[in-house]
């Protein structure tokens, strides 16, 4: 992550008064003003398969790509398929199923696929470039968390451990099914609840894990986020996989980077600590919510199907570190 940040910092800056959000601040998507009353939100994401079923892989990848638009408060409008595929090794029927899975999630989001681009690759890769729209007053960023806010997380953690165990042939079917159900769920659930509750800041939890995405929100907002590790929601069966050491390659680098930004209080459970750094695919939204509205947000998202949503921490005035991971005292 440090290397990527250095590369981005070295790129030319764009001086355009209509550029609302660019590459600075670790935002989930770029935002550009079309009119005083209309912004476009753009993002792109793609990755190799996490599961063997091509249709399900397509669903997961599309839900993950759409999530950045929801995290910014937007409505997805159009999407472009981004594909790498070894057509000299696999039948095109496999690609057809991947694209069909992606299209199913895009349709569910109320958007349309308008085309895409495919290259031959040695490994399957799939995702979407998504464009959304949002009214300025509905735009959400990771930049406005306020001391006194509660932190609400809408999905459980553990998809990295689950998919790693699955690739090793050691994941129970029920655990994989729970992870798939979570990964294909659209974050429109959190977006809609945020609109009702005047959520101050939001970000989606993906490859950098909960700890780093939380620290990005803290840095962008000029505050410190406190995560109560014993409150983190966990996918069914994932704890056993943590104990057996099925980490993604990103877990160690996520932890190494986060440790430069955080301090630990109390005696955190080692499993919960590991989950804070677990690389998520199509994770939930972390939202900074006025404390008096947090329970209402939770009720709303649970009623819509995000049954694990809960308060996982709070926002306090800026400390020496921007992130505190708190265990039992």
N, C-alpha and C positions, 0 to 999 in steps of 0.2 A: 504493500500500500504506500509506503514511503516513496519508493521509486516512481510509482505512477503519479503521485502528487508532484514530484519534482518535474516530471515530464510535462504535466499540464501547466505548471507555473511558467515553464519556458516557452509556451506557445504565445503567438501574438494576441493582444487584447483587441476586442471589437468595441468601437466607440459608436454606439447606436442608441439614441434616446428611447427607442421602442423595445430594446432588450431589457426585459424586466429581471430575469434570472438566467445567468449563463453558467459557466463552469466553476464559479467561486462558491464557497459555502457548502460544498458537498450536498447540493440539492438533489432530489430524486429525478427531476426532469428540467429541461429548459423551458422558459416562458417568454413569449414574444407578444407585444401589443399590436393587434390588428386595428382596433378602434378603441376609443375611450371606454367603451362598454363591453369589449370582447378581447380576451387573450387566447392564444393558442399554446398548448402544452405538448412538448415532444420528448420522446424517449425511445431507446432501442436496447434490446437485450436478447441474447441467445446463448445456448450452451449444449453440450453433448447429452445423450439420453441418460436418465436416472433409473428408468425402468425398462423392461423388455417390451412391453405392450406399446406399439407405435402410436396408437390412438390416444392412450393415456399420457404418453410422453408429450404429444402435441397439446393436449389439454393443459398439462402442467406448465409447459413453456409459454403458452399464450396467457394463462392466468398470471404468471410471473411478469410478463411484459406489460400487461394491462395495469398491473398494480402501481407502477410509478405515476400513471395519470390519476388514479384514485387518490394516491398519497398527496397530490397537489390540489385536491378538491375538484378535479376536472371530470368531464364526460368524454370517454373515448368516442371518436367519430370514425376515423379510418385507420387501417393497419396495412402494412406491407410485410409479406413473408420474407424472412432471411434464412437461407438454407445452404448448408454444406452437405453433400451427399455422395457416397461412393457408388455411383451407378454402374461401375464396372465390377462391383462385388455383390451388390444387393439388387433385388428386383424393385422396379418402380412402384409396385403395389405397396411396399413398405412406406415409401415416401408419400403415397396417396393417403395412407392411414394417418400419418403424422399431420399432414395438412388438414385432413378432415377433423382430427381432434382439435387443432388450433382454431379452425373455422367455427366449430361448435361453441367454444368459449367466447369467441368474438361476437357471434350472433347473440349469445346470452347477454353480453355486455351492451347490446344495442348498437354496435359499430358494424362496419363493413370492411372486408378485405378488398383492396383495390389493385393488387398486383404483388410484385415481389422480385427477388433476385436469387438465383441458384448457381452455385459453383460446385465443381467436382472436388471432393475432399477425401482424405483417407479415413475420416471419422464423421459420423452423422453429427450435424449441428443444426439447431432450429430455434427460431424465436421470431419476434416481431419488432418492427419499427412502428410506433403508435403515435398518432396525433389526436389530441383532444382539445376541447374548448372549455373555458371557464370564465364567468363574470369576475371582474376585479374584486368585488366584495366577497366572493366565495373562494378566492385563491387561498390555499393552505401552503405553508412552507415549514421548514424546520427551524425558523429564526425567531419565533416569538413566544417561546416557553417562558412563563412567569413564576417567580417564587410564590409558593403557596399552592401551585397547581398539583393535581394528582396525575400520575402516569398510568394510562390504560393500554394494555396489550390485548389485541383481538384474537390472536391465534396462539396455540401452544408451540413450544420449541422442541427441537429434536430431529428435524428432517435430515440433517447432515449425518447424524449417527445411524438413522434408519436406512438411508440410501447406501451408506458405506457398508453396513451389514448385509444389505440385500445383494450388493455386488459380490460380496464374499460368500453368498449362499447361506447366510446364517441369520436371516431375519424371519421371525414368525409371520405367518400370513396375516394374522389379525393386526399386528403392528404396522406392517406395510400398508394394509387397507386404511388404517387410521391416518397414516401420513399422506396417502394419496388423496383421501377425502379433504384433508386440510389444504394440500397444495393446489388442488383444482378449484377451491372456493374463491370466488372473486372478492376482492377487497372493497367492492361497492358497498358492502355491509357497513364497514367502518366509515367510509366516506359519507354515507347517508346519515349515520348517527352523528358524525362530526358537524354536519351542516345544521342539525337541529340544536346542537349544544354549544355553538360558537367556540369550537375547539380552537385553541390558540396556535398550536404547532403540531405537525405530524411528520412521520417518515415511515417507510415500509422496511421491514427487517428481512434482509437478504444475505448475500454472501459474506459480508463483513461481520455478521452476527449481532446479537442484541447489544453487547457492550460497546462496540465501535459505533454503531448507528446512534446509540444513545449519546455517546460522547460528541458525535458530530452535531446533534441537536443542541447539546449544552454549549459547545463552542460557538455555534452560529447565533445562539440566543444570549450569550454572555452570562450564563448561569451554571449551576452545578446540578446534575441529575443524580438522585439517590435510587438505586435499584435494591429492593428487598428480595434477596435471592430465594428465600423460602416461600415467596408468593408466586414465583415464576410458574406458569402453566406448562405442563409437560405432556407430550404425546403419549398415548397409551402404549406401554411396553418399552418406551425409549430409555427409561432409567436402567433397565437391565443391560441394554446395549452400551450405555455409557460405562457401566461397571466392567464390561468386557473389552473396552478400549477401541470401539469402532469409530475413531475420529476421522474427519476429513483432513486432507492435507492443509486446508486453510485454518484449522483450529489453532495450531501452534503459532502461525504468523499473526492471526487475529489477537491471540493472547499477548504475544510479544509487543505488538503495537499498542494495544489497550493499556498495558502496564505502565507505559510512559505518561499516561493521562489520568490515572485513577489511583485511589487508595482503597484498601480493604478494611472494613470494620467488623468487629465481632469474630465469630467462628463459623464461616460459611461452610455449608455441606459441600464436599468435593464434587459431587455429581451436579449440583445446581451451579457451582462455579464453572464447571466444564460447559454446561449448557449455555452460559452467558457468552461464550466464544464460538459456539457451534455455528458453522456456516449454514444459513437457511436458504431454502428455495421456495419462492412464493410464500414467504412468511406473512405475518399479520401486520397491522398498523400499530405503531407506538404513538400515542396521542397525549399531548399535554393539555389537560382539561381543567377548567375551573373546578375546584374541589367540590363545590356544592352541586355540580352537574355530573360528577363522575359516575355515581350509581345509576343515574338515568341513562347515560351512554351505555353502560354495561347491560342494563335491562334491554335496551333497544337492539344491540348487536346479538345478544343471546337469543332474543325472540326471532331474529332473522336467520339464525343458524350457526352463529359463531359462539358455540356453547362454552368454550373455555375462557372467554374474555374476562379479565379481572384487573384490579389495580395492582401494579407491580412496583410502585415507588412514588416518588414525589420530586418536586423541584424546589431548590433552595437558592439563596443568594450565592454568588460565585465564591468558591473557596480556592485554595491553592491548586486543587485538582478539579477537573471539570466533571469527573465521574466518581461516585462512591458505590462500591459493591458491599452491601451490608448483610452479614449473617446473623446468627443468633448471638445475643449478648450474654 
